[in-house]
Amino acid sequence: MSSPAPLLTTAQQQALQAVQRRGGPVREHSPAPAPIHVHFHPDWMVPDWMVPDWIVQGQPLLALLCQQGRYQSQFESGRSNGSYSPQPQGERWQWEDQQFAGAYNHADPAERPVYGAVDLEPLGHPGHRGYGAAPRFGSAYLQLHSAATARSSFCDPDSYWQPHHVGLWQQMDWQQLQCLQLADPLDHYVEAQVHGGLLLARDVAAVWLDPCYCDTPLAQAVQQSGLALRFHPGYRLQANQLAQASQYRGAEVAEVLAHMLQQAPGGLTPAALGQAQARHRYPAPLLKKAWHCIAHLGRQSG
């Protein structure tokens, strides 16, 4: 059972009201709220300068989340799996300024929303077959209680595309989704902006991990935190898929994958990618695209 909803700050209330004004009329027969998923790379190391003094440094992201008990937006954490540009007049800053009518421009960074995506399968769409709503952003995800949708705003497709289809839950057209028309299957998700903070104990129904993390300290950290732990079918990219990877994200990315496969002849899992990130062996943009290849081509459920 989820805990009572948080009291929203003035800035958060104004942000939701701004989206409501842009979203148009409430639609009849709106479906019941579906869960929101917040994706991340569980074992990617967080730089020490981003870690509070009271937290042990040199830890992977999931361990840090379990210790802090809350998920932070890029304006607060200094990291992002998408467009990282929280500085004033940066791309993300400008989009939030437009989407929320400047409600957060002078607010504390901790008040800004956390980004996730809507689980489309309960709404009758194919979705990503158990891998979460937006695997583009990581192999792991937090499944939020459906109550979080009441304090969330949405856009279809991702805010990167500067969409006009925005609104609160009852204002969105959940039948004709524009994101499903995009060429890249990793773009098939409806973005959610969760206002009012994201506390693990209050808002998270389950933490979903790749099976490669079973019986690891990361899985133990989740269990010790009291959160429900679930595993999806898993990712594993094989050497015979490198040609597809080259077509999908380019020859340079395929070369990085081939180099990593030399150390992982059984196939590349999210854990293998996490080890590469921890060792700083490849530029971040290439590592990000390498993950896209694993997320698209390496799914074990077919």
C-alpha distance (Angstrom), angle and dihedral (degrees) to the residues before:
residue distance angle dihedral
M1 . . .
S2 3.78 . .
S3 3.79 120.9 .
P4 3.82 123.3 -115.6
A5 3.80 115.2 -67.6
P6 3.80 116.3 -94.5
L7 3.77 122.7 -104.4
L8 3.79 105.9 -104.6
T9 3.79 120.3 -130.6
T10 3.79 121.1 -123.5
A11 3.81 90.9 -100.3
Q12 3.81 92.1 51.0
Q13 3.80 92.5 49.0
Q14 3.79 90.8 48.7
A15 3.81 91.0 49.4
L16 3.81 92.6 54.0
Q17 3.80 91.1 45.8
A18 3.81 90.2 51.9
V19 3.81 91.3 54.1
Q20 3.79 90.7 45.8
R21 3.80 90.2 55.9
R22 3.81 90.7 51.0
G23 3.78 95.3 43.8
G24 3.78 101.3 68.4
P25 3.81 128.9 -140.8
V26 3.79 125.8 -11.9
R27 3.81 110.5 -95.7
E28 3.77 120.8 -126.0
H29 3.79 118.4 -117.9
S30 3.80 93.8 18.5
P31 3.84 109.3 -178.4
A32 3.78 123.3 -111.6
P33 3.82 113.0 -85.5
A34 3.79 115.0 -83.0
P35 3.81 124.3 -149.7
I36 3.78 121.3 -87.5
H37 3.81 118.0 -134.3
V38 3.80 123.8 -151.7
H39 3.81 110.9 -159.4
F40 3.80 128.0 -155.8
H41 3.81 143.0 151.1
P42 3.82 103.1 -98.5
D43 3.80 99.1 -158.9
W44 3.79 101.1 37.5
M45 3.77 108.0 121.2
V46 3.79 119.5 -114.5
P47 3.83 114.4 -137.2
D48 3.80 112.7 -110.6
W49 3.81 92.8 -120.1
M50 3.81 89.2 64.0
V51 3.81 94.0 53.5
P52 3.84 121.5 89.9
D53 3.80 116.6 -117.8
W54 3.82 92.1 -112.3
I55 3.83 92.2 58.0
V56 3.81 123.5 80.9
Q57 3.79 106.7 -108.1
G58 3.79 128.1 -132.2
Q59 3.81 95.5 48.2
P60 3.80 133.8 140.3
L61 3.78 117.3 -108.3
L62 3.80 97.8 -104.9
A63 3.81 92.8 52.6
L64 3.80 88.8 49.5
L65 3.81 91.2 50.0
C66 3.79 91.6 51.7
Q67 3.81 91.1 50.9
Q68 3.79 96.2 45.1
G69 3.79 93.8 40.8
R70 3.80 93.4 -146.2
Y71 3.78 140.3 77.1
Q72 3.80 117.3 -127.8
S73 3.79 131.3 -149.6
Q74 3.82 119.4 -122.9
F75 3.82 89.3 -102.3
E76 3.79 88.3 64.9
S77 3.81 104.1 28.6
G78 3.80 101.0 39.4
R79 3.81 93.2 -133.2
S80 3.78 137.6 93.6
N81 3.81 139.9 172.9
G82 3.81 89.7 -150.3
S83 3.79 131.8 34.8
Y84 3.81 107.1 -14.5
S85 3.81 108.0 -160.3
P86 3.83 111.6 121.1
Q87 3.81 95.5 146.6
P88 3.83 116.8 110.4
Q89 3.82 109.3 -78.2
G90 3.81 89.8 11.1
E91 3.81 118.2 136.1
R92 3.80 95.2 -99.0
W93 3.80 92.5 41.4
Q94 3.80 91.3 51.8
W95 3.79 93.4 47.9
E96 3.81 92.4 51.5
D97 3.81 89.6 45.7
Q98 3.80 89.1 56.3
Q99 3.81 98.4 37.8
F100 3.81 95.3 47.2
A101 3.82 98.8 31.8
G102 3.79 92.8 -116.2
A103 3.82 93.6 -57.7
Y104 3.82 92.7 139.1
N105 3.80 99.8 37.7
H106 3.81 93.7 101.2
A107 3.81 98.9 22.6
D108 3.78 127.6 108.5
P109 3.83 110.4 -85.8
A110 3.83 88.9 -121.2
E111 3.82 89.0 65.2
R112 3.80 94.6 61.9
P113 3.80 120.0 103.5
V114 3.79 128.3 -94.3
Y115 3.80 116.0 -128.6
G116 3.77 125.0 -126.9
A117 3.79 140.0 139.5
V118 3.80 135.8 -112.3
D119 3.80 120.6 -105.6
L120 3.81 99.6 -119.3
E121 3.81 97.6 -170.8
P122 3.84 96.0 80.8
L123 3.82 86.4 51.9
G124 3.80 92.1 59.4
H125 3.81 99.2 -99.3
P126 3.82 125.0 123.0
G127 3.82 95.4 -115.4
H128 3.80 118.7 173.5
R129 3.82 98.8 -52.1
G130 3.78 100.1 -111.1
Y131 3.80 98.1 -34.6
G132 3.78 93.1 104.9
A133 3.77 133.6 -97.7
A134 3.83 98.6 -72.2
P135 3.84 113.5 16.7
R136 3.82 89.1 170.2
F137 3.82 85.9 86.1
G138 3.80 101.0 50.4
S139 3.79 147.5 -40.5
A140 3.81 94.0 -102.3
Y141 3.76 128.8 59.9
L142 3.77 142.7 -177.2
Q143 3.80 112.4 -128.7
L144 3.80 106.2 -147.6
H145 3.77 126.0 -150.6
S146 3.79 109.7 -97.4
A147 3.80 89.6 -116.7
A148 3.81 88.3 77.0
T149 3.80 89.7 74.1
A150 3.82 89.8 71.8
R151 3.82 89.6 67.9
S152 3.78 97.1 37.3
S153 3.78 135.1 94.8
F154 3.79 124.7 -151.3
C155 3.78 143.0 -154.0
D156 3.80 131.5 -169.9
P157 2.98 116.0 -123.5
D158 3.82 114.3 15.3
S159 3.81 117.6 -67.2
Y160 3.82 87.6 -110.9
W161 3.81 86.8 76.2
Q162 3.82 93.2 54.1
P163 3.82 91.0 -124.0
H164 3.79 125.5 -159.7
H165 3.80 93.3 -157.4
V166 3.82 99.9 90.0
G167 3.78 135.8 136.9
L168 3.77 148.8 106.9
W169 3.81 119.7 -59.8
Q170 3.83 97.5 -84.1
Q171 3.81 91.9 46.2
M172 3.81 96.7 56.5
D173 3.79 124.4 94.7
W174 3.78 101.0 -127.4
Q175 3.81 93.8 178.1
Q176 3.82 101.8 57.0
L177 3.80 105.3 42.3
Q178 3.77 117.8 -175.2
C179 3.81 94.0 -159.3
L180 3.81 90.6 66.8
Q181 3.81 89.3 63.9
L182 3.82 93.7 60.8
A183 3.81 117.3 108.3
D184 3.81 98.1 -128.3
P185 3.83 111.1 71.1
L186 3.80 89.6 -149.4
D187 3.83 86.7 67.1
H188 3.81 92.4 60.5
Y189 3.79 99.1 108.7
V190 3.81 139.8 95.9
E191 3.79 111.0 -125.0
A192 3.81 119.0 -128.1
Q193 3.78 126.6 -161.7
V194 3.81 109.4 -156.7
H195 3.80 112.3 -153.6
G196 3.79 124.1 -162.2
G197 3.77 99.5 44.9
L198 3.79 133.3 -77.9
L199 3.80 115.3 -104.7
L200 3.78 114.9 -178.6
A201 3.80 96.6 -143.1
R202 3.80 93.3 46.5
D203 3.79 104.6 35.1
V204 3.82 110.0 25.9
A205 3.80 120.1 88.9
A206 3.83 94.4 179.3
V207 3.79 144.1 -10.9
W208 3.80 114.0 -131.0
L209 3.82 120.3 -154.7
D210 3.78 138.4 175.9
P211 3.83 112.7 -99.8
C212 3.82 88.9 -116.5
Y213 3.82 86.5 77.0
C214 3.80 94.4 54.8
D215 3.84 111.5 125.5
T216 3.81 92.3 11.4
P217 3.81 130.5 123.1
L218 3.81 88.3 -102.9
A219 3.79 92.5 59.1
Q220 3.80 89.5 45.1
A221 3.81 90.6 52.3
V222 3.80 90.1 56.2
Q223 3.79 93.0 47.7
Q224 3.80 92.5 47.4
S225 3.81 90.0 51.6
G226 3.81 89.6 60.0
L227 3.81 94.4 -117.1
A228 3.80 121.8 136.0
L229 3.82 111.2 -103.9
R230 3.80 121.9 -149.1
F231 3.82 133.5 173.1
H232 3.80 127.2 -143.2
P233 3.85 122.3 -150.2
G234 3.81 93.2 -84.6
Y235 3.82 140.9 -127.0
R236 3.81 128.4 -99.5
L237 3.81 123.7 163.4
Q238 3.81 115.6 -157.0
A239 3.81 130.6 -153.1
N240 3.81 91.7 -112.6
Q241 3.82 88.4 64.3
L242 3.80 96.0 60.6
A243 3.81 93.2 97.3
Q244 3.80 89.5 55.7
A245 3.80 89.7 47.1
S246 3.81 90.4 52.9
Q247 3.79 90.9 53.1
Y248 3.79 91.5 45.6
R249 3.82 102.4 46.9
G250 3.80 105.6 2.9
A251 3.81 141.2 -90.4
E252 3.82 94.6 -79.4
V253 3.80 91.5 57.3
A254 3.80 90.7 46.4
E255 3.81 88.8 53.9
V256 3.80 90.3 54.0
L257 3.80 89.9 50.2
A258 3.79 91.4 48.4
H259 3.80 90.7 51.5
M260 3.81 91.6 50.8
L261 3.80 90.8 47.3
Q262 3.81 88.9 61.6
Q263 3.79 86.6 68.7
A264 3.82 93.7 39.5
P265 3.82 108.2 42.0
G266 3.80 91.0 167.3
G267 3.79 91.2 63.7
L268 3.79 138.3 -80.4
T269 3.79 116.4 -74.8
P270 3.81 127.7 -179.5
A271 3.81 87.5 -98.7
A272 3.82 90.9 59.2
L273 3.77 89.3 52.3
G274 3.79 90.5 47.7
Q275 3.80 90.7 54.5
A276 3.80 90.0 52.3
Q277 3.82 90.9 50.3
A278 3.81 92.1 49.6
R279 3.81 90.9 52.6
H280 3.83 93.6 47.4
R281 3.79 89.6 -131.9
Y282 3.79 96.9 147.2
P283 3.81 136.2 33.5
A284 3.79 112.3 -91.3
P285 3.84 95.4 -118.3
L286 3.81 91.1 54.8
L287 3.78 92.0 46.5
K288 3.80 89.6 50.9
K289 3.81 91.3 53.2
A290 3.79 90.7 44.4
W291 3.78 87.5 58.7
H292 3.82 90.2 50.8
C293 3.80 88.4 58.1
I294 3.80 92.7 49.9
A295 3.82 91.4 45.8
H296 3.80 92.9 49.8
L297 3.79 102.7 35.7
G298 3.79 105.3 23.9
R299 3.79 102.8 63.2
Q300 3.78 111.9 133.3
S301 3.80 96.8 -153.6
G302 3.82 92.4 70.3
